[in-house]
């Protein structure tokens, strides 16, 4: 199965959302401090934003899912520290996930079903109407460029080890891990039906395996359930604009110190 198809139907960091398992230089990234907002202001009808960062968002997934859209997607244009495209200016684009999802609903369902383990939304669902309305409210109708998808695919695990296994700063990596990865791996978050790997568990993997998972969601061309994947479980991948080469080297250095 081609990698681009696999990552298009997966939801990053269920196993690393997450291994539990979406341009600024802001490091406040992947929602390490995010908590689920009260849905609907104390039991009322959920707002569109609740379907982005509240209990209503998590409820789109499988029973017990704790991941929200905000865990992987910013709503202000930031990419740094988030595994997914920002929801800012996303609603009117002409294609999503590198062309694998032709409509906004298709793109949303790739996450809802593939990552969060939920049932696909339909055009007539009130949940989709609320989420779509929120996305449109933070989007400009003039921004229609298709969303690209560009995992960094190297030859094999050894190639990732060669590129990312040395040259990192463990102290910097600890801080970067907290802001970029801690939203899942430091918070015991369940993504779909799988709890994110703990930091202690991640430290047991080789440098190349860690880097490959971060960049591709699994060994190319495998997917989350591929028998050859030594870290089974879905994880959204981080492209270079979202996590720089040095940042990943630092994270690897922290986990392997």
C-alpha positions in Angstrom: 0.0 0.0 0.0 1.5 3.4 -1.0 2.6 5.5 1.9 0.6 8.5 0.7 -2.6 6.5 0.8 -1.7 5.1 4.2 -1.0 8.4 5.9 -4.1 9.9 4.2 -6.4 7.5 6.0 -4.6 7.5 9.3 -5.6 9.9 12.1 -0.8 11.4 14.4 0.7 11.2 17.6 -2.6 7.4 18.5 0.4 5.3 19.3 3.5 8.1 19.0 -0.9 11.5 17.8 0.5 9.3 18.9 2.4 6.3 19.3 -0.4 5.2 21.5 -2.3 6.3 18.5 -2.5 17.5 10.8 4.5 28.7 9.7 5.3 30.3 12.5 8.3 29.6 14.6 6.1 29.5 17.8 7.1 26.5 19.9 3.8 26.4 21.7 2.8 23.5 19.4 0.9 20.3 19.8 -1.3 21.2 22.7 0.8 19.7 25.5 -1.1 21.8 27.9 -4.5 21.4 26.1 -7.4 20.2 28.2 -10.8 19.4 27.0 -13.1 22.3 27.1 -16.5 22.1 28.7 -18.9 21.1 26.0 -21.6 23.6 25.2 -20.9 25.8 28.2 -22.2 23.6 31.0 -24.4 21.0 29.2 -25.8 23.1 26.4 -25.6 22.6 22.7 -21.9 22.3 21.7 -20.6 25.2 19.7 -18.5 24.8 16.5 -15.4 25.5 18.5 -16.3 22.7 20.9 -15.9 20.4 17.9 -12.4 21.7 17.5 -11.0 21.6 21.1 -13.7 20.4 23.5 -15.4 17.2 24.7 -17.6 17.3 21.5 -14.4 17.0 19.4 -13.2 13.9 21.4 -16.7 12.4 21.2 -16.4 12.3 17.4 -14.0 9.4 17.9 -14.3 5.9 19.4 -15.7 5.4 22.9 -12.9 6.5 25.3 -11.1 8.6 22.7 -9.5 11.7 24.3 -7.9 13.3 21.2 -9.3 16.5 19.9 -8.7 18.3 16.6 -6.6 20.9 18.5 -4.1 18.2 19.5 -2.8 18.1 15.9 -4.1 21.3 14.3 -3.7 24.9 15.3 -6.4 27.4 14.6 -4.2 30.4 14.0 -1.9 29.4 11.1 0.9 28.0 13.2 2.6 24.8 11.9 5.5 24.5 14.3 4.8 21.8 16.8 1.6 20.5 15.2 1.5 17.4 13.0 -1.4 18.6 10.9 -2.1 21.6 8.7 -3.6 24.6 10.5 -7.3 25.0 10.5 -6.8 28.6 9.8 -7.9 29.2 6.1 -8.6 25.5 5.6 -12.3 25.5 4.7 -12.2 26.6 1.1 -9.2 24.7 -0.3 -9.8 22.6 -3.4 -8.3 19.4 -2.0 -6.8 17.9 1.1 -4.1 15.4 2.2 -2.1 15.8 -0.9 -5.2 15.3 -3.1 -6.3 12.0 -1.4 -9.2 13.8 0.1 -11.1 15.9 -2.5 -13.5 17.7 0.0 -13.3 19.2 3.4 -15.6 16.5 4.7 -13.3 13.8 3.3 -10.4 15.4 5.0 -12.2 15.6 8.3 -13.3 12.0 8.1 -9.8 10.8 7.4 -9.0 12.0 10.9 -12.3 11.1 12.5 -12.3 7.5 11.3 -8.6 6.8 10.8 -7.1 8.4 13.9 -9.9 8.9 16.3 -11.7 5.7 15.5 -15.1 7.2 15.1 -17.9 6.9 12.6 -17.7 8.9 9.4 -19.6 12.2 9.4 -22.1 13.0 6.7 -23.2 16.3 5.2 -26.5 16.1 7.1 -25.0 15.5 10.6 -25.4 18.4 13.0 -21.9 17.7 14.3 -20.5 18.3 10.9 -22.6 21.4 10.3 -21.2 22.9 13.6 -17.5 21.9 12.8 -17.7 23.1 9.2 -19.3 26.4 10.3 -16.4 26.9 12.7 -13.8 26.1 10.1 -15.4 28.5 7.7 -15.5 31.2 10.3 -11.7 31.1 10.6 -11.1 30.7 6.9 -10.8 33.2 3.9 -12.7 32.2 0.8 -9.8 33.5 -1.2 -7.5 30.8 0.1 -8.1 27.8 -2.2 -4.7 26.3 -2.7 -4.8 22.5 -2.1 -3.3 21.2 1.1 -0.1 19.3 0.3 1.3 16.3 2.1 5.0 15.6 2.1 6.4 13.0 4.5 10.2 12.8 4.5 10.7 9.3 3.1 14.2 7.9 3.4 15.4 4.5 2.2 15.1 2.7 5.5 15.4 2.9 9.3 19.2 3.0 9.1 19.0 6.1 6.9 16.9 7.9 9.5 19.4 6.8 12.2 22.3 8.3 10.1 20.4 11.6 9.6 18.9 12.0 13.1 20.9 9.8 15.4 23.7 12.3 16.1 24.1 16.0 16.5 21.2 16.6 18.9 21.1 18.5 22.2 19.3 16.5 24.8 18.3 19.5 27.0 16.8 21.3 24.0 15.1 18.1 23.0 13.5 17.7 26.4 11.9 21.1 26.1 10.9 20.5 22.4 9.4 17.1 23.4 7.3 18.7 26.0 5.7 21.2 23.6 5.5 19.0 20.5 5.0 15.4 21.8 3.9 15.9 25.4 0.3 16.5 24.5 0.0 12.7 23.9 3.1 11.0 25.3 3.3 13.0 28.5 -0.4 13.0 29.3 -1.5 9.3 28.9 -3.9 10.4 26.1 -6.0 7.7 24.5 -6.2 8.3 20.7 -8.9 6.2 19.2 -8.7 3.1 21.4 -4.9 3.1 22.0 -3.1 4.9 24.8 0.0 6.9 23.7 3.3 5.4 24.5 4.9 6.7 27.7 8.2 8.5 27.6 9.8 5.5 29.3 8.5 3.3 26.5 9.7 5.6 23.8 13.2 5.5 25.3 13.4 1.8 24.5 13.3 2.3 20.7 16.3 2.9 18.5 17.1 6.3 17.2 16.2 5.4 13.6 12.9 3.9 14.5 11.9 7.0 16.5 12.8 9.3 13.6 11.2 7.2 11.0 7.9 7.0 12.9 7.9 10.8 13.4 8.5 11.5 9.7 6.3 8.9 8.1 4.0 7.3 10.7 5.7 4.0 10.1 8.4 2.3 7.9 7.6 3.0 4.3 5.4 1.7 2.8 3.8 0.3 5.9 0.9 1.5 7.9 -0.1 1.4 11.5 -1.0 -2.3 11.5 1.8 -3.5 9.3 3.5 -6.6 10.9 6.9 -5.1 10.1 6.3 -2.0 12.1 8.1 -2.3 15.4 6.0 0.5 16.9 2.5 -0.6 15.9 -0.2 2.1 16.3 -1.0 5.2 14.3 0.9 8.4 14.7 0.5 11.5 12.6 3.8 12.4 10.9 5.6 15.7 11.2 6.8 17.4 8.0 9.9 19.6 8.0 8.0 22.9 8.3 6.3 21.4 11.4 9.4 20.0 13.0 12.9 21.0 11.8 15.8 18.6 11.3 17.5 20.0 14.3 14.4 19.8 16.5 14.0 16.1 15.7 17.7 15.5 16.3 17.3 17.1 19.7 14.2 15.1 20.5 16.1 11.9 19.6 19.0 12.9 21.7 16.7 13.5 24.7 15.0 10.1 24.3 18.3 8.2 23.8 20.5 9.9 26.5 
